[in-house]
Amino acid sequence: MKAAVFYDAKDIRIDEVAAPSSVGATEVRLRPFWCGICGTDLHEYAVGPIVIPSKPHPLNGSHSPQILGHEFSGEVLEIGKNVTNVKVGDRVSVMPLLFCGSCYYCQRGLNHLCRTMACVGLSYQWGGIAEETVVPAQAVAKLPDSMTDEQGALVEPTAVAAYGVDSAGVRPGDTVLITGAGPIGALASLYAHSLGATVFISEVNPHRQALARSLDVGEIFDPTTTDVVGEIKDRTGGVGVDAVVECSGNERALQTALSAVRKAGTVAQTGLHTKPASIDPMVLSEFDITLRGTWCYPVTDWPRIIDLIGNKGLPVEAVVSAKISMNDIVEKGFEVLLSPTGEMAKVLVKAQ
């Protein structure tokens, strides 16, 4: 079968690999439909391997070369003898985090912080950018008829965004600043708006500003030409926003977040910083600000996110910039997404 395989930085190949020959008692075999290219994938392609293990992973022994893809939907082709949550023919979305279930964090329900956490498409034998794949049955959630295959591939990044907003404690009637309108920032804006919050968005890239504007969920500021903190204070009676979800992984944006949030407000750091960022810790103390990180999402969140999209109409498909074939994944996917012009947000890859 065909699969997109990571070998090293700038070395992703469309290979012919052996298809799965069988499934274990608690596994399912899938035919992937669509798979998103994630920021983690981009980092691996640009300067990796980072997350992808070069030597056997402690949870499952996987190592590079690695079949890519962890944001995906698919059709169930085969189920193990002990699988009861799905049947052959079901359409599903995959929750890709893999965990031991017995470490300190897993025993406390913090499976996304498992000491030996692995991930489908990054540290596991299989991935979603392939004609077939095998995943644990606990990793799949059935999609309702009201959801498209493309929406099913967006459950994973939506879960990331929702966790950021939830971690900031956003409630109906709150004011929220989202810094960065890439895929996660755009999805966080949609989710915060759906909760009944007043949303402000800060974004430097004109293409992503246009994406944020098309969502019609809040006011957009360009921090290169606008005093974002001043504008926020003007619109909140000098108080500041109740919460900030920092989605850019940018030092200046984090500094803006800490200046724009009100006293006793919360900043959720959801975008991943690739280098240290400088802040003034005195601001946290003086204004009683909570700065908290977020990592992935609760592994039990798939049914809730699917309900938000399929039954409550969260329009996550609005963040998709392009849909491409597997054969074009490097030229029209990775290379375009890494372009400094930033013309693309979310790219979905057709796995077949």
N, C-alpha and C positions, 0 to 999 in steps of 0.2 A: 504494500500500500504506500501511498505518498504521505510524507510528513515534512513539516518545517523543523529542521534540526539545527540547534546551536552547537558550534564547535569551539568558537573563540570570538573575541571582539572582532567585529566586522566580518564575521564568517558564519552566516546562516545559509544553509543549503536545503533545497527541496530534494529529499532523498527517497529512494525506494527502501522501505524498511519492512521487516517481518510484521505481519498483522498479528494481533492477539489470537492465540490458538485456543484458549479456554478461559473460564472465569472461576474464581474461588467461590466458596459457599456464600460469602457476604459481599460479593462484587457484582457490578453490572458492566456490560459491554455496550458502548454507545457509538452511534454515528453522529459526530459533531455537525452542527449546522453552521453557526457563526461563532467567531472568536475575536474578542477585542485585543488590540495591542496596548499593553499597559506601560506606564512610566517605568516600572521595574524592568520590563522587557527591553525598553529603550536604553536604560543604564547598562544592562548586560551586553547589548549589542555595541554600545559606544565604547565602554571601557572595561567590560567584564573579562572573565567571570567574577561576579561578586557574590550573588546568592547561589547560583548554580555550582554544585560541589565538583571539585576536581578529583577528590578521593571519595570513597563510599560514604554516603550520608548515614549518620548514626541511627536514624529511625528506620530506614528501608534499604540502605545500601546503594542507592542510586548515585550516579555521577555522570559527568559529561562524556560523550555528546548527549544532549538533552532535547527531546521533542518539546517544542514550546507550546504555550497557550494555557492560560488559567481563567480567562473570562469567557465562558462559553455555554452554549445550549446544545442540545442534541436529542436524538431519538434512541430509546432503549431497544437494543437488538437482542440481548440475551441477559438473563438474570441467574445468579447463583441459587442453589437449592434452598437457602435459608432467607432469601430476600422476600419481603412482604410489602414494602412501601411503594414499589412501582411494579409495572408489568411490561411485557414486550409491547412495543408500539407507543408507549407514553412519550410525550415530549417533556424534557426536564431542563433545569438549570443546575449547574454544578457549583457547589461550595468547595473551593479547592484546598482549603487548609487541612493538613493531616497532622494528627497529634497522638501522643502515646496513651493518654487516658489515665495515667497513674502517677505522674509527677506532682509536685507541690501545687502547681497552677492548675493542672487538669482536675485535680481532686476538689478544687474550689470553683470550678466552672469557668475558669479563665483559660480555656483551651487554646485561644489564639495567642497565648503567651507560653505555650508548652516549651519546656526546656529543649526538646528535640524536634520542634515543629518542622514540617516539610510542606511542600506545596505542589500540587499537580501542575505540570508544565514548567516547573523550576527545579524541583528536587524530588523527582518521582519518575518511574519508568516511562510513564505516558504523559501526553499533553493533548490539548484541545485543537491544535492546528494539525490535524491528521485525519485520514479517512475513517479510522476507527480508534477507539481508546477504551481503556478499562479503568474504572474508579470504584472506590468503596461505595456500597449502597447508601451509607449514612451521608454521603456527600451530594446526593441528588435530591431535588425537590420537583414535584410535578408542576408543570405549567398549565394554567387554565386555558380554555379555548379563547378567552378574551385577550390573550397575550400572543404576540408574534414571536417567531424564532429570534428575530433581531433583538427584541426587548428582553428575551430570555438571556441573551449574552451580556446584557447591561445590568443584570441583577448584582453582579460582583462589584463593579465600581460604584453603583448606587448604594450598596451596603457600606462601602468605605466612606462615602460622603455623608450618609445618614448618621453613621457613628460619630463623625466629627461634629455634626450639628447637635446630636443628642448629648454628647460629652460636654458641650458648651451650655447645656441646660436650657435650650431654647424652648419657650412656651408661647401659646397664642398671645398676640399683642406685644411681644418683645420687638425690639429693634436689633438688627443683626448686620454686621459688616462681613462680607466674604472677600478675602484678598486673594486674587487670582481667579481667572475665569477659564482655566483649562477644563478638561472633562470633569475632574472631581469638584472644582469650584462651581462649574455650571450646574452639576447635579446637586451640590449642596444648596445652591440658590433655589433650585426648584423645590427641594425638600423643605427648606426653611419657609418658603412662601406657602407651601401646602399646609404647614402647621399653623398658619395665621400670623406669621411674623412680618414686620416691615423690613424689607431687604435693601441693603446698599451693597454695591459691588465695586471693587477697585481692580483695575486691569490696565497694564501698559500697552499690550499688543492690540493694534486696531482690528485685526481679524477676530480676536477673542472678545473684544468690545462689541463687535457686531453680533457675535454669537450670543453674548449676554443680553444684548438689546432685543434680539429676536425672541428670547424667552419671555419677555414682558413680565418680569417678576419684581423689578425694582430699579432704582436709579443707579447709573453707571458713572464712575469717576475715573479719569486718566491721571494717575499720580505724577506723571511727568509734566503736566500742565496745570494741575489743580492741587490745592492744599486740602488733601482728603480729610485730615483731622479737623481742619477748620470748617469744612462743609458739613461734616458729621455733627460737630458741636452746634452749628447753626440750626440744624434740623432736629436737634434733640434738646433744645432749650439750654444749651451749654453743658449738658450732663454727659453725653457720650452714649454709645450703644450698649445694650445689655450684654451682648456677646459678640465675639469675633471668631470666625472660623478661618484660620490661616491656611490657604490651600496652595500657595505658590512655592514654599520652601525657599523664600528669599529673605535675606537679612533685613532689608529696608521695609519689607511688608510686615515682618514681625514687629519691628520698632513702631510702625504705624499702628498696628493692632493694639499694642500696649498703651499708645497715646490716645487712641480713639475709644477704648472701652471705658465705661463708667466706673466709679468707685464700687468695689465689691462685685465687679463684673467678671466674666470668664473669657479667656482666650484659649481656644482649642487648636493646638498645632497639628494639623492633619497632613499638609504637604511635607514631603521629606527633604530635609536640608542635606546637601552633599558635602558641606564644609561647616565649620563652626560659625555661629552667628553671635554678635555682640549685643547685649541688652544691659540696661541699668537695673540691677536687682532691687535698688532702693524704691523704684516705682511700684514693684510688687508689694513691698511692705507698706509704703506710705499710703497707697490707695487700696490696700486690701484686695489686690487682684489675684485671681486664680489663673495660673498658666499650666495647662495640662497637655500632655501628649496623647495621641491616639495611634494605635497600631492595628491595622486591618479592621476587624469587626467581630462581634460575637458570632460564634459558629452556628448558633441557633436562629439567626436573623432571617434566613431565606424565606420562610413562609410569610413573615410580615412584609418584607420588601416586595415579594411577588404579589401580595394582596394590594399593596399601595399602587403598583403598576397596573395589574390586571383588573382589579375591581374598583379602585379609587381614581384611576386615570392619571397617575403621575406620568407626564409625557417625556420619559427619559430618552426616547428616540430622537428628540430634538437636538441632542448633543453630537449626533453622528455626522461627520463631515464627508466620509467616503466609505464605500463598500468595494472591496477588491478581491481578486482571486488569490489562491495560495501561491501560484507561480509568480505573482507580482509583489510578494510580501516585502522584499528588500527595497526595490526601486520605488514602488508606490506606497509603501507602508513605512518602514523604518527610516529610510532616507528622507522622505517628505516630513515625517513627524520630527526629525532632528534638525530640520532646516531652521536657521535663525529667524526667518520671516514668520514662522509660526502660523502658517495658513490653515493647518488642519488641527482639529481637536481630537475626536475619537474616530479611529479607523477600524472597521470590522472586516475580518478576513473570512471568505467563504471556504469552508474546510473541505468541500467536495470538488 
